[in-house]
Each structure stands twice: as C-alpha cells, then as structure tokens.
Amino acid sequence: MAELNEIVANNLTTLRKSRHLTQQELAEQIGYSDKSISKWELGKAIPAVDILKEFADFYGVSVDALITEGTSEEKVAQTAENKNKNNQIIITAMAACFVWFAISAVYVNAVIQQKDLKTIWIVFVWAVPVTFLVIALCARFFWKKCLALFVFSSLFVWTLFTAVFLQYLLLGQNLWFIFIAAAPIQVMIILFAKLK
C-alpha cells in the first residue's frame, strides 16, 4: 500500500507542477484544503476514488494515469493533445453544420415568400463549396499543413466551379469551359502541398 501511496503522490505532484500551481492555488481551484493536498502529495494518504476522479478530470487524464507509475508531463501533454484534437474536429463539424443551417434558413425563407421556387434549390449547390471552404479554413487554422487541407481545398475549387457552371446553366448558358480554369488552380494546390 505504501508503494501505491508513493505513486499517487508523485503523479499528483508532477501534474500540479506541470500546471505551475502551488498547493494553495490548486486547493482553491478544486475545493480541498491545502493540508489535504500536501498530505496526498507526501504520500501520507491516498485520496478517495471520487476525489481521484475529480483530479483526473481537472488535469485531463484518466484515473488509471493517477495510480500508475510513470505519469509524466509527456503523458499529460499527449492526453491534452488528444482532447484538443477531438475538440478541433467537433468545432470543424459544427462550423460545417452552421453553413447548412444558414442555407436551410435561406431556402425556407424563400419558400415562405414564394420566390422563384424552380431555381431556389441552387442555394444547396452553393452550400457545398462553402462547406468545403469552411472545413479547409479550419484545417488550415488547426492543423496547418495536412492531407485534410489539401483534400478540402481541392474539393472547394471543383465544387465552386461546378456551382458556377450550374448557376449559369440555370440562366441558359453552358459554360463548360470554366472547368479548364480549375485545372491550374488544382496544380497550384498540389504544389502548395509539396512546399516544406
């Protein structure tokens, strides 16, 4: 049991110091006394399971990481990075959903006002490149250079040109040759992806 006390004590101390907190500051943030924190970090006692769970949630690690030998700043950083990546994916998905919500609102408004219902469906066509643009911007912001940025940038270009083509087709003009202009842009995206 003394060995487990030491492991928990070392892990709690390492985690607190990785956040640059004093025992007093930590005590204020989690709602326990600094004496309790000191007792746990010295290995004189082990916190109850519910308190260990509170520590795990506070530090963004699992309870297992608190009771397993070798919880290092690297392990804490990796757990935080995984949570951060998940949050970035959720934010990107929410941004894409917002585009479709906005486009749906425009469509519903047009239907209510009975505006040119034969061609209003084109707003959904325009939503596709806007969605890919939003995802590409999120990929650029969150992950800098990655395969997702290349893929979504390419999808944005081709769906944008498709939307322009369909828009003009509705007006009775066949501008099939605009796709020729998309090819050099695609080449530029490929070359940009190859930059180090």
MDTraj code that builds the backbone (N, CA, C; nanometers):
import mdtraj as md
import numpy as np

residues = "MET ALA GLU LEU ASN GLU ILE VAL ALA ASN ASN LEU THR THR LEU ARG LYS SER ARG HIS LEU THR GLN GLN GLU LEU ALA GLU GLN ILE GLY TYR SER ASP LYS SER ILE SER LYS TRP GLU LEU GLY LYS ALA ILE PRO ALA VAL ASP ILE LEU LYS GLU PHE ALA ASP PHE TYR GLY VAL SER VAL ASP ALA LEU ILE THR GLU GLY THR SER GLU GLU LYS VAL ALA GLN THR ALA GLU ASN LYS ASN LYS ASN ASN GLN ILE ILE ILE THR ALA MET ALA ALA CYS PHE VAL TRP PHE ALA ILE SER ALA VAL TYR VAL ASN ALA VAL ILE GLN GLN LYS ASP LEU LYS THR ILE TRP ILE VAL PHE VAL TRP ALA VAL PRO VAL THR PHE LEU VAL ILE ALA LEU CYS ALA ARG PHE PHE TRP LYS LYS CYS LEU ALA LEU PHE VAL PHE SER SER LEU PHE VAL TRP THR LEU PHE THR ALA VAL PHE LEU GLN TYR LEU LEU LEU GLY GLN ASN LEU TRP PHE ILE PHE ILE ALA ALA ALA PRO ILE GLN VAL MET ILE ILE LEU PHE ALA LYS LEU LYS".split()
xyz = np.array([
    [0.0823, -0.1195, 0.0000],
    [0.0000, 0.0000, 0.0000],
    [0.0865, 0.1255, 0.0000],
    [0.2016, 0.1171, 0.0673],
    [0.2913, 0.2324, 0.0718],
    [0.3411, 0.2656, -0.0679],
    [0.3590, 0.1616, -0.1516],
    [0.4060, 0.1840, -0.2869],
    [0.3019, 0.2608, -0.3680],
    [0.1737, 0.2263, -0.3545],
    [0.0670, 0.2960, -0.4239],
    [0.0577, 0.4412, -0.3759],
    [0.0777, 0.4606, -0.2443],
    [0.0783, 0.5974, -0.1896],
    [0.1839, 0.6822, -0.2595],
    [0.3024, 0.6248, -0.2773],
    [0.4125, 0.6965, -0.3420],
    [0.3820, 0.7291, -0.4875],
    [0.3262, 0.6318, -0.5575],
    [0.2937, 0.6513, -0.6993],
    [0.1929, 0.7642, -0.7153],
    [0.0847, 0.7583, -0.6379],
    [-0.0192, 0.8613, -0.6449],
    [0.0398, 0.9962, -0.6059],
    [0.1195, 0.9972, -0.5006],
    [0.1815, 1.1223, -0.4545],
    [0.2686, 1.1835, -0.5635],
    [0.3531, 1.1020, -0.6263],
    [0.4409, 1.1518, -0.7333],
    [0.3608, 1.2049, -0.8527],
    [0.2578, 1.1298, -0.8902],
    [0.1765, 1.1716, -1.0047],
    [0.1019, 1.3017, -0.9766],
    [0.0444, 1.3132, -0.8576],
    [-0.0275, 1.4361, -0.8230],
    [0.0674, 1.5561, -0.8190],
    [0.1859, 1.5347, -0.7667],
    [0.2843, 1.6426, -0.7605],
    [0.3295, 1.6832, -0.9004],
    [0.3593, 1.5838, -0.9849],
    [0.4027, 1.6114, -1.1216],
    [0.2954, 1.6879, -1.1981],
    [0.1710, 1.6438, -1.1848],
    [0.0617, 1.7091, -1.2567],
    [0.0406, 1.8528, -1.2081],
    [0.0469, 1.8729, -1.0773],
    [0.0293, 2.0087, -1.0234],
    [0.1395, 2.1002, -1.0739],
    [0.2628, 2.0510, -1.0688],
    [0.3766, 2.1328, -1.1128],
    [0.3727, 2.1587, -1.2633],
    [0.3179, 2.0643, -1.3410],
    [0.3083, 2.0858, -1.4860],
    [0.2113, 2.1987, -1.5182],
    [0.1199, 2.2243, -1.4283],
    [0.0259, 2.3368, -1.4440],
    [0.0769, 2.4643, -1.3781],
    [0.1944, 2.4565, -1.3185],
    [0.2569, 2.5711, -1.2498],
    [0.1668, 2.6253, -1.1383],
    [0.1144, 2.5333, -1.0589],
    [0.0276, 2.5715, -0.9471],
    [0.0960, 2.5420, -0.8150],
    [0.0698, 2.6258, -0.7149],
    [0.1124, 2.5939, -0.5789],
    [0.0042, 2.5056, -0.5186],
    [0.0353, 2.4444, -0.4058],
    [-0.0658, 2.3622, -0.3393],
    [-0.1856, 2.4483, -0.2988],
    [-0.1602, 2.5700, -0.2567],
    [-0.2681, 2.6615, -0.2166],
    [-0.3580, 2.6951, -0.3360],
    [-0.2980, 2.7254, -0.4508],
    [-0.3756, 2.7585, -0.5709],
    [-0.4590, 2.6394, -0.6168],
    [-0.3989, 2.5207, -0.6125],
    [-0.4716, 2.4002, -0.6502],
    [-0.5886, 2.3769, -0.5551],
    [-0.5635, 2.3943, -0.4257],
    [-0.6682, 2.3742, -0.3250],
    [-0.7871, 2.4666, -0.3522],
    [-0.7591, 2.5911, -0.3873],
    [-0.8662, 2.6862, -0.4163],
    [-0.9439, 2.6463, -0.5410],
    [-0.8750, 2.5913, -0.6403],
    [-0.9410, 2.5568, -0.7667],
    [-1.0260, 2.4311, -0.7569],
    [-0.9839, 2.3350, -0.6755],
    [-1.0608, 2.2099, -0.6712],
    [-1.1470, 2.1961, -0.5456],
    [-1.1314, 2.2880, -0.4508],
    [-1.2203, 2.2891, -0.3353],
    [-1.1787, 2.2012, -0.2195],
    [-1.0514, 2.1721, -0.2065],
    [-0.9999, 2.0988, -0.0914],
    [-0.8964, 2.1850, -0.0218],
    [-0.8652, 2.1501, 0.1009],
    [-0.7677, 2.2307, 0.1744],
    [-0.6262, 2.2015, 0.1247],
    [-0.5390, 2.3000, 0.1431],
    [-0.4001, 2.2793, 0.1031],
    [-0.3336, 2.1738, 0.1908],
    [-0.3853, 2.1543, 0.3120],
    [-0.3315, 2.0491, 0.4000],
    [-0.3611, 1.9115, 0.3408],
    [-0.4833, 1.8955, 0.2855],
    [-0.5178, 1.7680, 0.2221],
    [-0.4296, 1.7435, 0.1008],
    [-0.4111, 1.8477, 0.0213],
    [-0.3254, 1.8355, -0.0981],
    [-0.1845, 1.7943, -0.0554],
    [-0.1325, 1.8589, 0.0476],
    [0.0017, 1.8286, 0.0969],
    [0.0102, 1.6840, 0.1445],
    [-0.0908, 1.6406, 0.2180],
    [-0.0934, 1.5034, 0.2702],
    [-0.0932, 1.4023, 0.1556],
    [-0.1711, 1.4304, 0.0499],
    [-0.1772, 1.3391, -0.0646],
    [-0.0469, 1.3407, -0.1430],
    [0.0137, 1.4579, -0.1586],
    [0.1378, 1.4667, -0.2362],
    [0.2589, 1.4126, -0.1604],
    [0.2501, 1.4072, -0.0279],
    [0.3586, 1.3481, 0.0514],
    [0.3425, 1.1972, 0.0650],
    [0.2303, 1.1447, 0.0192],
    [0.2059, 1.0016, 0.0255],
    [0.1601, 0.9535, 0.1615],
    [0.1154, 1.0455, 0.2480],
    [0.0674, 1.0061, 0.3801],
    [-0.0710, 0.9445, 0.3730],
    [-0.1433, 0.9721, 0.2657],
    [-0.2765, 0.9153, 0.2439],
    [-0.3054, 0.9167, 0.0938],
    [-0.3999, 0.8342, 0.0534],
    [-0.4448, 0.8309, -0.0857],
    [-0.5848, 0.8917, -0.0888],
    [-0.6107, 0.9806, -0.1833],
    [-0.7458, 1.0363, -0.1930],
    [-0.8480, 0.9267, -0.2245],
    [-0.9703, 0.9476, -0.1812],
    [-1.0780, 0.8533, -0.2129],
    [-1.0969, 0.8495, -0.3652],
    [-1.1637, 0.7457, -0.4133],
    [-1.1817, 0.7262, -0.5570],
    [-1.2534, 0.8446, -0.6207],
    [-1.3551, 0.8989, -0.5543],
    [-1.4276, 1.0118, -0.6121],
    [-1.3374, 1.1358, -0.6223],
    [-1.2460, 1.1510, -0.5279],
    [-1.1529, 1.2636, -0.5318],
    [-1.0489, 1.2402, -0.6417],
    [-1.0030, 1.1162, -0.6578],
    [-0.9113, 1.0839, -0.7673],
    [-0.9763, 1.1156, -0.9018],
    [-1.1060, 1.0861, -0.9127],
    [-1.1790, 1.1165, -1.0363],
    [-1.1832, 1.2676, -1.0593],
    [-1.2016, 1.3456, -0.9540],
    [-1.2001, 1.4913, -0.9668],
    [-1.0633, 1.5404, -1.0144],
    [-0.9570, 1.4837, -0.9563],
    [-0.8216, 1.5192, -1.0006],
    [-0.8017, 1.4823, -1.1483],
    [-0.8456, 1.3626, -1.1853],
    [-0.8303, 1.3173, -1.3239],
    [-0.9020, 1.4123, -1.4198],
    [-1.0236, 1.4509, -1.3849],
    [-1.0982, 1.5443, -1.4694],
    [-1.0297, 1.6806, -1.4748],
    [-0.9805, 1.7261, -1.3619],
    [-0.9149, 1.8566, -1.3548],
    [-0.7906, 1.8610, -1.4428],
    [-0.7117, 1.7534, -1.4388],
    [-0.5866, 1.7502, -1.5144],
    [-0.6038, 1.6965, -1.6565],
    [-0.7217, 1.6432, -1.6867],
    [-0.7439, 1.5902, -1.8205],
    [-0.6746, 1.4582, -1.8450],
    [-0.6676, 1.3747, -1.7424],
    [-0.6075, 1.2417, -1.7550],
    [-0.7075, 1.1392, -1.7031],
    [-0.6747, 1.0124, -1.7168],
    [-0.7606, 0.9075, -1.6616],
    [-0.7213, 0.8806, -1.5166],
    [-0.8122, 0.8192, -1.4429],
    [-0.7807, 0.7800, -1.3052],
    [-0.6650, 0.6812, -1.3074],
    [-0.6618, 0.5969, -1.4099],
    [-0.5534, 0.4997, -1.4243],
    [-0.4177, 0.5702, -1.4309],
    [-0.4130, 0.6856, -1.4961],
    [-0.2867, 0.7597, -1.5061],
    [-0.2419, 0.8099, -1.3690],
    [-0.3357, 0.8334, -1.2803],
    [-0.3013, 0.8807, -1.1457],
    [-0.2451, 0.7702, -1.0580],
    [-0.2887, 0.6475, -1.0816],
    [-0.2472, 0.5372, -0.9930],
    [-0.1421, 0.4464, -1.0577],
    [-0.0989, 0.4831, -1.1781],
    [0.0025, 0.4052, -1.2488],
    [0.1358, 0.4782, -1.2420],
    [0.2396, 0.4027, -1.2173],
    [0.3725, 0.4626, -1.2077],
    [0.4138, 0.5208, -1.3417],
    [0.4755, 0.6376, -1.3359],
    [0.5316, 0.6975, -1.4559],
    [0.4419, 0.7976, -1.5259],
    [0.3440, 0.8558, -1.4581],
    [0.2660, 0.9626, -1.5199],
    [0.3590, 1.0814, -1.5349],
    [0.3929, 1.1104, -1.6571],
    [0.4881, 1.2187, -1.6814],
    [0.4179, 1.3337, -1.7515],
    [0.4886, 1.4424, -1.7626],
    [0.4342, 1.5578, -1.8343],
    [0.4066, 1.5210, -1.9796],
    [0.4885, 1.4301, -2.0336],
    [0.4680, 1.3870, -2.1719],
    [0.3341, 1.3163, -2.1866],
    [0.3016, 1.2285, -2.0904],
    [0.1742, 1.1578, -2.0936],
    [0.0585, 1.2564, -2.0772],
    [0.0746, 1.3544, -1.9893],
    [-0.0274, 1.4574, -1.9684],
    [-0.0456, 1.5378, -2.0962],
    [0.0653, 1.5748, -2.1586],
    [0.0592, 1.6530, -2.2818],
    [-0.0090, 1.5743, -2.3929],
    [0.0191, 1.4428, -2.3997],
    [-0.0416, 1.3592, -2.5024],
    [-0.1922, 1.3500, -2.4813],
    [-0.2360, 1.3336, -2.3571],
    [-0.3790, 1.3277, -2.3271],
    [-0.4447, 1.4603, -2.3619],
    [-0.3814, 1.5700, -2.3264],
    [-0.4360, 1.7025, -2.3565],
    [-0.4418, 1.7243, -2.5079],
    [-0.3395, 1.6762, -2.5791],
    [-0.3367, 1.6904, -2.7247],
    [-0.4503, 1.6121, -2.7892],
    [-0.4767, 1.4915, -2.7381],
    [-0.5873, 1.4113, -2.7913],
    [-0.7209, 1.4813, -2.7694],
    [-0.7403, 1.5376, -2.6501],
    [-0.8641, 1.6109, -2.6225],
    [-0.8746, 1.7328, -2.7122],
    [-0.7633, 1.8015, -2.7305],
    [-0.7615, 1.9204, -2.8143],
    [-0.7969, 1.8854, -2.9585],
    [-0.7415, 1.7755, -3.0089],
    [-0.7693, 1.7330, -3.1458],
    [-0.9169, 1.6983, -3.1617],
    [-0.9728, 1.6286, -3.0629],
    [-1.1152, 1.5965, -3.0678],
    [-1.1993, 1.7228, -3.0692],
    [-1.1620, 1.8208, -2.9873],
    [-1.2349, 1.9476, -2.9848],
    [-1.2259, 2.0191, -3.1187],
    [-1.1094, 2.0142, -3.1817],
    [-1.0925, 2.0796, -3.3115],
    [-1.1808, 2.0145, -3.4177],
    [-1.1912, 1.8827, -3.4140],
    [-1.2778, 1.8120, -3.5089],
    [-1.4235, 1.8498, -3.4846],
    [-1.4632, 1.8584, -3.3583],
    [-1.6009, 1.8961, -3.3251],
    [-1.6297, 2.0390, -3.3702],
    [-1.5363, 2.1305, -3.3480],
    [-1.5542, 2.2702, -3.3915],
    [-1.5682, 2.2764, -3.5429],
    [-1.4863, 2.2017, -3.6150],
    [-1.4936, 2.1988, -3.7611],
    [-1.6287, 2.1458, -3.8068],
    [-1.6757, 2.0385, -3.7447],
    [-1.8064, 1.9819, -3.7807],
    [-1.9188, 2.0800, -3.7495],
    [-1.9088, 2.1502, -3.6367],
    [-2.0108, 2.2492, -3.6018],
    [-2.0125, 2.3638, -3.7032],
    [-1.8965, 2.4077, -3.7478],
    [-1.8891, 2.5148, -3.8478],
    [-1.9545, 2.4708, -3.9783],
    [-1.9279, 2.3464, -4.0200],
    [-1.9890, 2.2940, -4.1415],
    [-2.1406, 2.2832, -4.1256],
    [-2.1854, 2.2399, -4.0092],
    [-2.3298, 2.2307, -3.9830],
    [-2.3944, 2.3687, -3.9835],
    [-2.3226, 2.4683, -3.9350],
    [-2.3768, 2.6042, -3.9348],
    [-2.4018, 2.6524, -4.0772],
    [-2.3120, 2.6196, -4.1702],
    [-2.3312, 2.6577, -4.3107],
    [-2.4635, 2.6010, -4.3610],
    [-2.4874, 2.4723, -4.3332],
    [-2.6099, 2.4089, -4.3815],
    [-2.7331, 2.4628, -4.3103],
    [-2.7185, 2.4996, -4.1840],
    [-2.8297, 2.5622, -4.1132],
    [-2.8644, 2.6961, -4.1784],
    [-2.7628, 2.7767, -4.2070],
    [-2.7845, 2.9077, -4.2689],
    [-2.8474, 2.8933, -4.4073],
    [-2.7970, 2.8004, -4.4871],
    [-2.8519, 2.7786, -4.6212],
    [-2.9962, 2.7294, -4.6128],
    [-3.0237, 2.6410, -4.5183],
    [-3.1608, 2.5922, -4.4998],
    [-3.2537, 2.7062, -4.4612],
    [-3.2048, 2.7970, -4.3776],
    [-3.2855, 2.9125, -4.3382],
    [-3.3153, 3.0005, -4.4593],
    [-3.2166, 3.0213, -4.5457],
    [-3.2378, 3.0995, -4.6689],
    [-3.3424, 3.0314, -4.7559],
    [-3.3326, 2.9005, -4.7698],
    [-3.4275, 2.8245, -4.8519],
    [-3.5691, 2.8339, -4.7954],
    [-3.5820, 2.8116, -4.6653],
    [-3.7141, 2.8173, -4.6025],
    [-3.7738, 2.9573, -4.6173],
    [-3.6916, 3.0589, -4.5985],
    [-3.7389, 3.1967, -4.6149],
    [-3.7891, 3.2208, -4.7582],
    [-3.7167, 3.1693, -4.8563],
    [-3.7579, 3.1856, -4.9961],
    [-3.8884, 3.1111, -5.0240],
    [-3.9029, 2.9936, -4.9656],
    [-4.0261, 2.9167, -4.9839],
    [-4.1441, 2.9899, -4.9205],
    [-4.1245, 3.0434, -4.8000],
    [-4.2313, 3.1172, -4.7316],
    [-4.2734, 3.2393, -4.8135],
    [-4.1749, 3.3071, -4.8706],
    [-4.2047, 3.4270, -4.9502],
    [-4.2397, 3.3921, -5.0948],
    [-4.2398, 3.2645, -5.1273],
    [-4.2749, 3.2123, -5.2595],
    [-4.1957, 3.2798, -5.3717],
    [-4.0670, 3.2896, -5.3515],
    [-3.9778, 3.3442, -5.4542],
    [-3.9326, 3.2319, -5.5457],
    [-3.9320, 3.2533, -5.6703],
    [-3.8812, 3.1647, -5.7744],
    [-3.8434, 3.0245, -5.7238],
    [-3.9444, 2.9454, -5.6916],
    [-3.9227, 2.8144, -5.6304],
    [-3.8575, 2.7127, -5.7251],
    [-3.8578, 2.7400, -5.8556],
    [-3.7967, 2.6473, -5.9507],
    [-3.6445, 2.6507, -5.9449],
    [-3.5893, 2.7637, -5.9030],
    [-3.4431, 2.7766, -5.9046],
    [-3.3822, 2.7950, -5.7653],
    [-3.4625, 2.8029, -5.6617],
    [-3.4084, 2.8275, -5.5271],
    [-3.3231, 2.7109, -5.4769],
    [-3.3411, 2.5932, -5.5358],
    [-3.2617, 2.4771, -5.4941],
    [-3.1118, 2.5009, -5.5132],
    [-3.0769, 2.5982, -5.5965],
    [-2.9345, 2.6255, -5.6241],
    [-2.8598, 2.6676, -5.4973],
    [-2.9323, 2.7186, -5.3967],
    [-2.8633, 2.7579, -5.2725],
    [-2.7950, 2.6373, -5.2082],
    [-2.8553, 2.5189, -5.2247],
    [-2.7931, 2.3983, -5.1688],
    [-2.6685, 2.3586, -5.2477],
    [-2.6676, 2.3883, -5.3756],
    [-2.5479, 2.3629, -5.4565],
    [-2.4351, 2.4532, -5.4079],
    [-2.4678, 2.5805, -5.3806],
    [-2.3662, 2.6741, -5.3320],
    [-2.3202, 2.6394, -5.1903],
    [-2.4032, 2.5699, -5.1152],
    [-2.3644, 2.5309, -4.9789],
    [-2.2477, 2.4324, -4.9793],
    [-2.2375, 2.3532, -5.0834],
    [-2.1307, 2.2520, -5.0889],
    [-1.9922, 2.3170, -5.0936],
    [-1.9640, 2.4100, -5.1876],
    [-1.8302, 2.4705, -5.1850],
    [-1.8056, 2.5544, -5.0593],
    [-1.9112, 2.6191, -5.0095],
    [-1.8939, 2.6980, -4.8866],
    [-1.8556, 2.6057, -4.7711],
    [-1.9189, 2.4896, -4.7647],
    [-1.8860, 2.3922, -4.6600],
    [-1.7404, 2.3481, -4.6716],
    [-1.6966, 2.3151, -4.7925],
    [-1.5576, 2.2724, -4.8108],
    [-1.4601, 2.3856, -4.7797],
    [-1.4983, 2.5090, -4.8098],
    [-1.4138, 2.6234, -4.7766],
    [-1.3991, 2.6364, -4.6249],
    [-1.5103, 2.6263, -4.5537],
    [-1.5066, 2.6363, -4.4072],
    [-1.4195, 2.5253, -4.3481],
    [-1.4359, 2.4038, -4.3982],
    [-1.3554, 2.2916, -4.3470],
    [-1.2078, 2.3124, -4.3803],
    [-1.1785, 2.3602, -4.5019],
    [-1.0385, 2.3855, -4.5399],
    [-0.9778, 2.4939, -4.4515],
    [-1.0541, 2.5992, -4.4215],
    [-1.0038, 2.7052, -4.3340],
    [-0.9789, 2.6522, -4.1927],
    [-1.0701, 2.5689, -4.1434],
    [-1.0488, 2.5081, -4.0111],
    [-0.9253, 2.4187, -4.0124],
    [-0.9094, 2.3410, -4.1192],
    [-0.7913, 2.2539, -4.1309],
    [-0.6644, 2.3373, -4.1317],
    [-0.6673, 2.4495, -4.2030],
    [-0.5502, 2.5380, -4.2088],
    [-0.5207, 2.5992, -4.0726],
    [-0.6258, 2.6393, -4.0035],
    [-0.6104, 2.7027, -3.8733],
    [-0.5649, 2.6028, -3.7666],
    [-0.6265, 2.4850, -3.7646],
    [-0.5983, 2.3882, -3.6590],
    [-0.4753, 2.3022, -3.6875],
    [-0.4599, 2.2577, -3.8113],
    [-0.3581, 2.1568, -3.8386],
    [-0.2500, 2.2032, -3.9350],
    [-0.2497, 2.3297, -3.9712],
    [-0.1504, 2.3893, -4.0626],
    [-0.1453, 2.3118, -4.1934],
    [-0.0436, 2.2304, -4.2128],
    [-0.0325, 2.1556, -4.3379],
    [-0.0661, 2.0100, -4.3095],
    [-0.1676, 1.9627, -4.3783],
    [-0.2045, 1.8223, -4.3617],
    [-0.2801, 1.7773, -4.4860],
    [-0.3042, 1.6506, -4.4929],
    [-0.3764, 1.5937, -4.6059],
    [-0.5176, 1.6512, -4.6141],
    [-0.5809, 1.6754, -4.4981],
    [-0.7171, 1.7295, -4.4976],
    [-0.7225, 1.8656, -4.5655],
    [-0.6228, 1.9487, -4.5416],
    [-0.6186, 2.0808, -4.6046],
    [-0.6113, 2.0667, -4.7565],
    [-0.5269, 1.9776, -4.8043],
    [-0.5139, 1.9528, -4.9480],
    [-0.6452, 1.9016, -5.0067],
    [-0.7044, 1.8024, -4.9426],
    [-0.8276, 1.7413, -4.9931],
    [-0.9417, 1.8421, -4.9954],
    [-0.9624, 1.9132, -4.8843],
    [-1.0764, 2.0046, -4.8784],
    [-1.0554, 2.1292, -4.9632],
    [-0.9320, 2.1712, -4.9824],
    [-0.9058, 2.2824, -5.0746],
    [-0.9387, 2.2405, -5.2174],
    [-0.8994, 2.1207, -5.2540],
    [-0.9303, 2.0691, -5.3879],
    [-1.0810, 2.0548, -5.4074],
    [-1.1470, 1.9992, -5.3077],
    [-1.2931, 1.9851, -5.3164],
    [-1.3611, 2.1210, -5.3271],
    [-1.3095, 2.2196, -5.2552],
    [-1.3655, 2.3541, -5.2636],
    [-1.3563, 2.4086, -5.4059],
    [-1.2396, 2.3974, -5.4666],
    [-1.2201, 2.4516, -5.6013],
    [-1.3146, 2.3861, -5.7007],
    [-1.3191, 2.2522, -5.7005],
    [-1.4004, 2.1835, -5.8010],
    [-1.5502, 2.2033, -5.7769],
    [-1.5936, 2.2054, -5.6515],
    [-1.7361, 2.2285, -5.6259],
    [-1.7740, 2.3737, -5.6526],
    [-1.6811, 2.4663, -5.6320],
    [-1.7076, 2.6070, -5.6643],
    [-1.7300, 2.6232, -5.8142],
    [-1.6427, 2.5654, -5.8934],
    [-1.6590, 2.5752, -6.0384],
    [-1.7851, 2.5023, -6.0844],
    [-1.8197, 2.3934, -6.0174],
    [-1.9439, 2.3228, -6.0510],
    [-2.0648, 2.4096, -6.0177],
    [-2.0612, 2.4781, -5.9037],
    [-2.1721, 2.5656, -5.8659],
    [-2.1879, 2.6809, -5.9648],
    [-2.0756, 2.7401, -6.0075],
    [-2.0810, 2.8477, -6.1080],
    [-2.1393, 2.7931, -6.2386],
    [-2.0925, 2.6751, -6.2798],
    [-2.1428, 2.6125, -6.4024],
    [-2.2937, 2.5912, -6.3947],
    [-2.3420, 2.5356, -6.2825],
    [-2.4851, 2.5092, -6.2676],
    [-2.5659, 2.6383, -6.2601],
    [-2.5104, 2.7397, -6.1960],
    [-2.5792, 2.8690, -6.1866],
    [-2.6018, 2.9269, -6.3270],
    [-2.4979, 2.9231, -6.4084],
    [-2.5112, 2.9758, -6.5445],
    [-2.5977, 2.8849, -6.6313],
    [-2.5958, 2.7556, -6.6040],
    [-2.6804, 2.6627, -6.6780],
    [-2.8281, 2.6945, -6.6529],
    [-2.8604, 2.7324, -6.5301],
    [-2.9978, 2.7746, -6.4987],
    [-3.0383, 2.8977, -6.5797],
    [-2.9405, 2.9818, -6.6087],
    [-2.9665, 3.1040, -6.6859],
    [-2.9636, 3.0776, -6.8365],
    [-2.9405, 2.9512, -6.8736],
    [-2.9421, 2.9141, -7.0146],
    [-2.8074, 2.9230, -7.0833],
    [-2.7003, 2.9360, -7.0084],
    [-2.5672, 2.9447, -7.0684],
    [-2.4833, 2.8243, -7.0255],
    [-2.4250, 2.7582, -7.1221],
    [-2.3416, 2.6418, -7.0935],
    [-2.1952, 2.6858, -7.0919],
    [-2.1403, 2.7011, -6.9728],
    [-2.0010, 2.7450, -6.9593],
    [-1.9104, 2.6281, -6.9187],
    [-1.9169, 2.5192, -6.9932],
    [-1.8391, 2.4007, -6.9590],
    [-1.6897, 2.4299, -6.9543],
    [-1.6447, 2.5266, -7.0308],
    [-1.5016, 2.5558, -7.0415],
    [-1.4438, 2.6190, -6.9145],
    [-1.5285, 2.6592, -6.8188],
    [-1.4721, 2.7158, -6.6948],
    [-1.3948, 2.6110, -6.6150],
    [-1.4261, 2.4842, -6.6414],
    [-1.3530, 2.3780, -6.5712],
    [-1.2059, 2.3757, -6.6123],
    [-1.1759, 2.4300, -6.7288],
    [-1.0362, 2.4388, -6.7725],
    [-0.9584, 2.5306, -6.6781],
    [-1.0261, 2.6349, -6.6275],
    [-0.9600, 2.7273, -6.5340],
    [-0.9345, 2.6627, -6.3979],
    [-1.0124, 2.5600, -6.3644],
    [-0.9937, 2.4925, -6.2353],
    [-0.8662, 2.4087, -6.2332],
    [-0.8237, 2.3600, -6.3486],
    [-0.7053, 2.2740, -6.3549],
    [-0.5789, 2.3436, -6.3045],
    [-0.5464, 2.4673, -6.3507],
    [-0.4257, 2.5322, -6.2970],
    [-0.4348, 2.5600, -6.1464],
    [-0.5562, 2.5882, -6.1002],
    [-0.5731, 2.6112, -5.9560],
    [-0.5436, 2.4822, -5.8801],
    [-0.5902, 2.3705, -5.9349],
    [-0.5619, 2.2415, -5.8722],
    [-0.4121, 2.2136, -5.8703],
    [-0.3437, 2.2475, -5.9780],
    [-0.1979, 2.2297, -5.9828],
    [-0.1317, 2.3147, -5.8749],
    [-0.1786, 2.4395, -5.8586],
    [-0.1219, 2.5258, -5.7539],
    [-0.1442, 2.4665, -5.6147],
    [-0.2605, 2.4073, -5.5917],
    [-0.2881, 2.3438, -5.4619],
    [-0.1922, 2.2278, -5.4400],
    [-0.1686, 2.1494, -5.5433],
    [-0.0746, 2.0366, -5.5324],
    [0.0656, 2.0871, -5.5008],
    [0.1083, 2.1910, -5.5720],
    [0.2423, 2.2463, -5.5493],
    [0.2527, 2.3070, -5.4094],
    [0.1485, 2.3725, -5.3641],
    [0.1484, 2.4290, -5.2285],
    [0.1610, 2.3179, -5.1247],
    [0.0945, 2.2040, -5.1497],
    [0.1027, 2.0906, -5.0581],
    [0.2433, 2.0336, -5.0515],
    [0.3189, 2.0474, -5.1616],
    [0.4549, 1.9933, -5.1664],
    [0.5583, 2.0846, -5.0994],
    [0.5205, 2.2123, -5.0736],
    [0.6127, 2.3041, -5.0072],
    [0.6501, 2.2517, -4.8690],
    [0.7736, 2.2707, -4.8317],
    [0.8188, 2.2267, -4.6994],
    [0.8095, 2.3418, -4.6027],
])
top = md.Topology()
chain = top.add_chain()
for i, resn in enumerate(residues, 1):
    res = top.add_residue(resn, chain, resSeq=i)
    for name in ("N", "CA", "C"):
        top.add_atom(name, md.element.get_by_symbol(name[0]), res)
traj = md.Trajectory(xyz[None], top)
